[in-house]
Amino acid sequence: MPELPEVESVRRQLQPELRGRRVVKVWTDVQRRFHHPELLDGRTILEVGRRGKFLIAPLDGGLELVLHLGMTGVLHFGAADAWSRARIGLDDGRELVFRDARRFGTLAVVEAGVYDALPTLAHLGPEPLSDEFDPLRFAVALAATRSPVKPYLLTQRAVAGVGNIYADEALWLARIHPASRRVGRRRAYALHDAIRQVLRQALEREGTTFRDFRMLNGESGRNATFLIAYGQAGRPCPRCGTPLRKMVLGGRGTTFCPTCQRR
Ligand SMILES: [Zn+2]
């Protein structure tokens, strides 16, 4: 599932392709998670931005195109197939295809900044690599929640853009057990630093590649070989040598070190 580094890699590639282009034709599959795609027709894409895992493209007329790739969403220029959910025809003759086998992706056209139809976006926490992501406020949020720390991170409310992969990586780095409900200030600050570190590293490597994630140009990100925790159950912890263990937490597969990640 694409997280902040993957979505940012897609954004950087889309920006020069879509900026200033006018939409001349829109086709979509019938989708529960699609919201007024027809409003795209005739609009000019001013640029391609991002908040957390959402691509947000301001359009003329005070509208925004919001895209979330979900589990399996991919954007590409080229031929559509049976898994294509949307095709957006551009004034240069090309067609941007939104392909999404599992249909968890979102495509919405909304008034700029009005996210009533997109509750996760409406309640999105600060961007992790911006000054808005304040360690003290993060610590206060972690102290206030009753949820275990990893599922709480996945709600996107304390910080935007961290999903299953980078939550496992950051918690390992900060030595915090993913099911911990007692993250005090010192550990919250360590987690704040760890989140920034794993995201920065992944951004440099243009994201992590899995089955369903491809960058726009069909190349793959290079981060997968650098993962320490996520998907590495059974391998020795690089810090203490204990085999990493897998558990299910909040319905999500979670890998951690049972020795050096403390509750
Ligand atoms: Zn360990």
Residues whose N, C-alpha, C, O or C-beta is under 5 A from the ligand:
A	BS01	ZN	C237 R239 C240 G241 T242 C257 T259 C260
